[in-house]
Amino acid sequence: MRRFTLVAAISIFALVGCGGGGSDVNINANDNSTNTDNSVTNGGGGSNNPCANYTDPASNTLQQGSFDGTNCTYDSAFVGADNPLEVNLTIPFITGAHIFNDVLQVGANVDAGPAPAGGTGPVLTVEAGATLAFADDDYLLINRGSQIMAVGSPTRPITFTGFADAVSGSAGQFDVSLWGGVVINGNGITSQCDDAARTNNNCHELSEGKPSNFGGSVNDESSGHLEYVVVKHTGFEAAPGDELNGITFNAVGSGTIVRNIEVYSTFDDGVEFFGGAVNVENLLAMYVRDDSIDFTDGYVGTVGPALVIHNPTDANRCVEGDGDGDDLGLTPTTNPTLINLTCIPSNFDGGTHGDSEGIIIRRGTQATILNSIVYDGHGLNQLSQDGNELFEIDDTSTTQFAQDGATVMAGTLLAGAEPTKDSLPNGDGIDLWVTNSGSVAYADNVGNAIVTDTAAAVIFEANGYQTLAAPSDGVNPITVTLADTDGDTDTADEFLGAIGPNADGDVDDWTAGGWTFGFDSSVYFIP
């Protein structure tokens, strides 16, 4: 650990067009204007049709999208819920959008017997700068064995969104449920299957959305590579009572590369993990109506750095972590690591899925939370909303894990009117657990700080969202001892929150470069 003494300038983060109490900048929701390369690649169907194409192995006929001079459109004969892709396919960059009128399903679903191993099925490749648009209950589904290779760049991100956003241009800033979302089914481990089921190839858990299955025994498998990807306006009811998330990771393995991802204006969760061990690095979650980060069923991966910014009037939790309730015999126990999270709730009560809050872990989960910030000053100062709880440990089994040291918080700042909620089985409040000042020692909980007055707190730089080199509570410096998160025992390269300076003053602003949508460090809410 190293001492990190935190003073100075003013609070908040940078947004474009967030409304309510500050700058009001209009967003053209279908304008992701970072694409500057107007070339067309991988046409394959003649110079007049740049749309994606493949040869159907069953009929030996060419399948290709139709081109209207701007957009490519693909019907159910090209791909659909009942017509999965069984060959590799490349979606080329065009200046318009690729419009899918059915589910873009990659690989056939397997619901009995051995599932195809990761990397043995068809591969969907999406070229940098491409925009894929879906309508209503359509969505992107990557089945077990198949992979998605969607690698954009800071200047040419890949966008998955709704028709109303990318084509008709009628999507509003906070609109949700314009289409389903992204679902990736992996062969990783879920606690909903026991060892016998895994050994006998009988692990076939049912995914959200239209019926598809996931699960297996390979927690290091690869379902592909997502980088510089923006997923917008998701959450259509893909099945009765079943709204999809921004990205659903179903038992996805750690061999999958996921970094520099944004989920924007989603009805349900931003990213949700059902088991598996996939790691997500550099996540921006904006305007998620339910939980921005949600994990359960034995998920053991790492998430972070991650920046979560709530909708001013409709959001639930930055993080919701679940285990298997009272059935603690199910393995593995949900036990992820959250590193360099910045959670900025709006504090608004009564949203679609509940109140805007910070982190809750419950139902027998464990977790490790390092070098993070949960801060309610935006909701208090800019939105005139009273604070809600920032960190809660619920249920007897979950609080017992915390009391026993299986759950850890280190190098973390909770700044808000209600920083903690609940107590441990031994009677210590969660605040005493956080600060290691209870009736017993919580030896791994080191370097944390709690600030209860955020009316005058100065946590972030004046014109942005980066953590100050020396934040204060308005009077005194805030002292946090940062944890080693990269295993090199050197904490000089660590920083507090999603983006901030390390001991040398260096800042790695992974949101820079133009790839994010609706987020700009030059526009922020003035206190």
C-alpha positions, -999 to 999 in steps of 0.1 A, spaced: 0 0 0 11 36 -4 -2 68 12 -23 88 -12 -31 122 3 -60 137 -15 -70 186 -19 -82 212 -43 -105 223 -70 -141 212 -75 -163 183 -83 -177 165 -111 -175 148 -144 -181 155 -180 -212 149 -200 -228 160 -232 -264 170 -231 -273 156 -196 -300 182 -189 -312 192 -155 -293 218 -136 -264 225 -159 -252 225 -195 -279 216 -219 -262 204 -251 -283 186 -276 -271 153 -289 -278 141 -324 -284 105 -314 -276 91 -348 -244 110 -352 -213 92 -341 -191 114 -362 -158 97 -357 -158 77 -389 -136 94 -414 -127 66 -437 -153 64 -465 -138 33 -482 -159 1 -486 -143 -32 -481 -152 -69 -485 -180 -62 -509 -178 -95 -527 -210 -90 -546 -199 -65 -573 -189 -29 -571 -225 -17 -567 -232 -38 -536 -208 -35 -506 -230 -55 -482 -219 -85 -463 -222 -118 -481 -216 -155 -477 -221 -187 -495 -248 -209 -480 -230 -243 -475 -263 -262 -478 -275 -248 -511 -242 -234 -524 -260 -201 -531 -248 -166 -524 -266 -147 -496 -261 -110 -495 -277 -79 -480 -295 -54 -502 -280 -20 -507 -301 12 -511 -271 35 -518 -266 42 -481 -275 13 -459 -274 -25 -462 -304 -45 -451 -305 -82 -442 -337 -103 -440 -345 -136 -423 -332 -155 -453 -297 -141 -446 -298 -147 -409 -324 -151 -382 -336 -167 -350 -345 -198 -371 -316 -194 -395 -283 -191 -376 -250 -183 -394 -230 -215 -398 -201 -199 -417 -177 -171 -410 -190 -136 -419 -174 -102 -421 -195 -71 -417 -176 -44 -437 -174 -7 -429 -198 14 -449 -208 50 -442 -244 39 -436 -257 12 -413 -261 -25 -416 -298 -31 -408 -309 -65 -395 -346 -75 -396 -342 -106 -375 -318 -119 -348 -282 -119 -359 -275 -154 -345 -240 -167 -349 -237 -205 -347 -265 -229 -339 -277 -233 -304 -270 -267 -286 -293 -277 -258 -283 -313 -252 -251 -333 -252 -216 -318 -258 -216 -281 -268 -190 -269 -294 -158 -258 -278 -149 -221 -279 -134 -211 -313 -147 -241 -332 -178 -224 -346 -184 -196 -370 -167 -162 -364 -185 -129 -369 -160 -102 -377 -172 -65 -376 -149 -40 -392 -138 -9 -374 -162 20 -378 -192 -2 -388 -227 5 -374 -252 -23 -369 -288 -14 -364 -317 -36 -351 -354 -31 -347 -378 -41 -319 -371 -76 -305 -341 -83 -327 -307 -87 -312 -271 -101 -316 -266 -136 -303 -232 -154 -302 -238 -191 -294 -213 -214 -277 -184 -223 -299 -188 -192 -320 -169 -160 -317 -173 -123 -323 -144 -102 -334 -155 -66 -332 -123 -45 -328 -127 -8 -335 -104 21 -327 -106 54 -308 -114 72 -341 -135 44 -356 -156 27 -329 -181 0 -337 -217 8 -328 -246 -16 -321 -278 3 -318 -315 6 -328 -330 14 -362 -346 46 -347 -312 58 -337 -289 49 -366 -314 51 -395 -344 72 -388 -326 95 -364 -356 98 -341 -340 84 -309 -339 107 -279 -310 110 -254 -325 87 -228 -345 64 -251 -343 27 -243 -357 -5 -257 -352 3 -293 -339 -32 -298 -327 -62 -277 -290 -61 -270 -259 -83 -272 -259 -118 -258 -228 -140 -257 -231 -176 -246 -199 -192 -234 -187 -226 -222 -175 -212 -188 -185 -223 -154 -219 -214 -138 -229 -223 -103 -263 -234 -117 -246 -266 -130 -229 -291 -107 -197 -310 -114 -216 -341 -126 -235 -320 -152 -203 -304 -164 -185 -338 -166 -214 -354 -185 -219 -325 -209 -253 -317 -193 -247 -281 -185 -272 -262 -206 -285 -232 -187 -312 -211 -204 -303 -176 -214 -325 -145 -212 -342 -137 -245 -353 -162 -270 -343 -198 -259 -305 -204 -261 -282 -222 -238 -248 -216 -221 -224 -231 -196 -197 -257 -194 -164 -263 -176 -139 -241 -194 -135 -208 -176 -106 -197 -198 -123 -202 -232 -126 -174 -257 -158 -161 -272 -139 -135 -292 -127 -99 -289 -147 -66 -282 -128 -34 -282 -139 2 -288 -175 -9 -290 -206 12 -282 -239 -5 -274 -269 19 -273 -306 21 -265 -312 -16 -256 -338 -35 -236 -367 -45 -259 -387 -73 -245 -371 -102 -265 -394 -127 -247 -425 -122 -225 -413 -104 -193 -377 -107 -204 -359 -75 -214 -323 -79 -225 -293 -60 -211 -267 -39 -230 -243 -68 -230 -251 -102 -214 -221 -124 -207 -234 -159 -201 -205 -181 -186 -181 -163 -209 -144 -173 -204 -114 -152 -195 -99 -159 -229 -124 -134 -243 -109 -99 -247 -133 -71 -236 -119 -35 -233 -130 0 -241 -167 -7 -240 -196 18 -236 -232 9 -228 -256 38 -232 -292 43 -224 -303 7 -215 -336 -4 -200 -323 -33 -180 -287 -38 -169 -257 -24 -186 -234 -54 -184 -245 -86 -167 -225 -117 -159 -240 -151 -153 -210 -171 -142 -178 -173 -162 -146 -154 -157 -144 -128 -185 -126 -96 -176 -139 -62 -187 -114 -34 -188 -123 3 -194 -161 3 -191 -183 34 -195 -219 29 -184 -242 58 -190 -279 61 -183 -286 25 -173 -321 22 -158 -314 -9 -138 -279 -20 -126 -250 -7 -145 -228 -37 -135 -246 -69 -124 -231 -103 -116 -243 -137 -103 -241 -175 -106 -204 -179 -98 -189 -151 -118 -152 -147 -108 -138 -122 -133 -125 -86 -129 -142 -54 -139 -124 -21 -141 -115 6 -146 -152 14 -149 -170 48 -149 -207 47 -141 -229 78 -146 -266 75 -137 -296 89 -156 -308 120 -137 -342 106 -132 -341 69 -138 -315 45 -125 -310 18 -99 -276 7 -87 -241 11 -100 -233 -25 -90 -255 -53 -79 -238 -86 -69 -257 -118 -62 -248 -153 -51 -271 -182 -48 -290 -171 -18 -292 -196 10 -280 -224 -12 -243 -219 -4 -234 -254 -15 -234 -242 -52 -200 -236 -65 -182 -216 -75 -192 -188 -52 -197 -156 -70 -165 -136 -62 -155 -109 -87 -130 -81 -83 -139 -45 -89 -109 -23 -96 -109 15 -101 -146 20 -102 -161 55 -102 -198 54 -94 -218 86 -97 -255 81 -88 -281 107 -94 -298 99 -59 -332 99 -76 -359 78 -60 -386 58 -78 -370 50 -111 -381 22 -134 -362 -4 -113 -358 14 -80 -337 41 -64 -304 54 -77 -278 39 -54 -242 28 -52 -231 -8 -46 -250 -37 -31 -237 -72 -26 -262 -99 -13 -275 -135 -15 -242 -151 -6 -218 -134 -29 -183 -124 -21 -163 -95 -37 -131 -76 -37 -134 -38 -42 -102 -18 -47 -92 18 -54 -128 29 -61 -150 59 -55 -187 61 -48 -198 97 -47 -233 112 -43 -222 149 -47 -235 152 -82 -270 142 -72 -268 165 -42 -252 195 -57 -264 195 -93 -297 176 -91 -309 187 -57 -316 151 -46 -309 138 -11 -284 110 -9 -291 73 -10 -270 44 4 -236 41 -13 -225 7 -1 -247 -21 13 -241 -57 23 -274 -75 26 -284 -110 38 -269 -130 66 -247 -152 44 -232 -122 26 -225 -103 58 -209 -134 73 -185 -136 43 -176 -100 49 -171 -106 87 -148 -136 79 -127 -116 54 -139 -133 23 -151 -100 10 -126 -71 10 -126 -34 4 -93 -15 2 -81 19 -11 -117 30 -16 -136 63 -9 -173 64 0 -184 100 -2 -221 107 6 -249 114 31 -256 77 36 -222 60 29 -231 25 43 -261 4 52 -267 -27 74 -244 -45 99 -225 -77 104 -236 -107 124 -213 -95 152 -231 -62 154 -205 -41 138 -219 -16 113 -207 -18 77 -190 16 82 -168 0 109 -161 -29 86 -151 -5 58 -127 15 81 -114 -15 100 -125 0 133 -150 -25 146 -150 -50 175 -126 -73 156 -99 -66 130 -108 -67 93 -72 -69 84 -75 -66 46 -98 -36 47 -70 -10 46 -68 25 33 -105 33 29 -121 66 37 -156 78 44 -168 114 38 -204 122 49 -206 158 37 -204 161 -1 -219 196 -4 -184 211 -3 -163 180 -12 -138 184 -40 -132 150 -55 -129 155 -93 -111 181 -114 -130 213 -122 -135 206 -159 -139 169 -160 -144 136 -144 -108 127 -134 -100 122 -98 -80 151 -83 -44 144 -73 -55 157 -38 -92 157 -32 -105 170 1 -137 170 21 -139 207 17 -117 214 47 -92 186 51 -74 164 27 -88 129 22 -63 103 28 -66 70 10 -40 42 9 -41 27 -26 -40 -11 -30 -17 -30 -54 -40 -42 -82 -15 -54 -108 5 -78 -86 38 -60 -90 38 -48 -53 45 -13 -66 16 10 -58 32 41 -73 14 33 -106 -20 30 -89 -48 56 -90 -81 63 -73 -113 59 -92 -118 52 -129 -94 78 -142 -69 97 -122 -32 105 -117 -8 81 -102 22 90 -80 41 103 -110 11 125 -121 4 104 -151 -32 100 -163 -43 73 -186 -76 87 -199 -90 57 -217 -122 76 -226 -102 100 -248 -99 98 -286 -135 103 -296 -148 68 -294 -173 74 -266 -209 86 -273 -227 114 -253 -197 119 -231 -173 149 -234 -148 161 -208 -152 197 -219 -189 199 -208 -199 193 -172 -225 204 -146 -214 236 -128 -221 234 -91 
